[in-house]
């Protein structure tokens, strides 16, 4: 009995051992299962959290603010003017005063041609012109005071001679009258003496003396009459001379005839024209800049023979001219016909060059082409703009640029990225997350484009969040099957951009 009682307890102690092993194994299994479930939960939670973060990154919050309405276009930097400078006549290049890259001012001397064969002709033409001017001035000024005074003296002298001639005639007239009276008395006395001599009252000699005295008086009278006639002839001559000298004096005082002065002036014009022609030929040997700009090419050196050229293009590296000159640079953009009415002279424009993608140059519209350019059935207009903040000259001719014309501004405008807007059955819209976070199509009314954004007029409100793209699964739910560009597999994958034309839809512009 003692033995049984001893063994019984031992048996009772040995039988439960297998049960304890199973429990331990079960606990281990449960622990492993818990660890697995915890790991799975942790992994799932992390994945969902990552998907949530990724989904949040894929959402865009609608905001309002000031929006600049712009028109985009491509263009190129060009000089507003470009010419090749050459002489008017073929000749020897004597000196070149500039080099490639120099900036020159309008009217600055660029080069000098050989002028040795023109200097003498210019001097001769200038002398002839100056001589003709002197002749005109002489005729306009009239005679010198000394010449006028001399003519007046000759006039006074002639007047004095005429006066003396008149006085001499008066004296001779008195003498003739006196001799006539004396002759009459002598003849009467001779007759009386002759009668008395016949009667014997006086001697014959007395009669003879009386006749002789009458003959002498008669001779004196004839001489006086002759002298009077000579005096009268002298008076007539003196009066004629006086008249001529008076006319000469008047001519001296009045100057030269108007016709003579006009003829001298015409001759002066002729000589001046000859001088101008020669000076023009001489001036043509001085090659000057027609406008301010930059020397872009050099084609000749001093000592070379250069010829006139009619080509204005500066792209060629060889030419028979001297240098190529380009004016100030401007931006020439190709603007579509539909956007042209929005462009105005003086509008600001933002210019981005391919060579400087991170820099914005500012400009101002200066010209709008009046005629269109049709290329591959596409109609565009050239719009010229002047850069206003390129003080260092970073923009160079030939650079490709993109232009953003600022055509207006909107206050409190609601904008979204253009890639967020799609077109479904002719209706513009965006995708908004529903209560479960799945995309839901929302129709909107769009306005003008603002750079890479577009104005929303109706359908959204500030604070709304819209999808910037959809995953492959979301695309499939929306009915876009197949391999879509930009879509990736897997939950929470990077969303596809929706405004890219050949993707989900075409970005809606104004």
Number of C-alpha atoms within 10 A of each C-alpha: 6 7 7 9 9 10 12 12 10 11 10 10 10 10 10 10 10 10 10 11 11 11 11 12 12 12 12 12 12 12 12 12 12 12 12 12 12 12 12 12 12 12 12 12 12 12 14 14 13 14 16 14 12 16 23 13 13 20 19 18 13 17 16 16 11 12 20 18 20 23 22 19 18 17 22 20 22 21 18 15 16 21 20 24 25 23 22 14 14 15 17 18 22 17 16 19 12 15 15 14 13 11 15 20 13 11 12 15 16 19 23 20 25 15 18 9 9 14 12 12 16 19 14 14 19 18 14 18 21 16 13 20 19 14 16 20 14 16 19 17 11 16 16 12 11 9 13 20 14 13 21 19 14 18 21 15 16 22 19 14 19 21 15 16 23 18 14 18 21 15 15 21 17 14 17 21 15 15 20 17 14 17 21 15 14 21 20 15 17 22 16 14 23 23 15 16 17 13 10 10 11 14 14 15 12 15 21 15 14 19 20 15 18 22 16 13 22 19 14 17 21 15 14 21 18 14 17 22 15 14 21 18 14 19 21 15 16 22 18 14 19 21 15 14 21 19 14 17 20 14 16 20 18 12 16 16 12 11 9 13 17 14 12 21 18 14 18 21 15 15 21 19 14 19 22 16 14 21 18 12 16 19 14 17 22 19 21 20 20 16 18 17 22 22 23 21 21 21 18 17 17 16 14 16 16 23 17 16 17 10 11 13 13 17 10 9 10 13 19 17 21 28 25 24 29 23 20 16 21 24 31 28 25 21 23 18 13 9 15 16 9 13 19 16 13 13 16 22 24 19 25 21 22 13 13 13 11 8 12 16 17 18 24 21 21 16 16 18 12 8 9 15 15 10 8 6 7 10 14 20 20 20 22 24 28 22 23 12 11 12 8 6 9 11 22 15 15 13 14 19 21 21 27 22 26 20 17 14 13 13 10 11 18 23 26 24 18 24 24 26 33 27 18 14 6 7 12 19 23 25 22 20 17 10 8 6 11 14 20 15 17 16 18 17 14 22 18 18 23 25 17 12 20 26 24 22 15 12 12 21 14 12 11 13 20 23 27 24 27 26 22 26 18 19 20 14 12 13 9 14 12 9 12 16 13 16 20 17 12 10 16 22 17 20 23 25 24 25 21 18 14 11 17 22 19 19 22 23 15 9
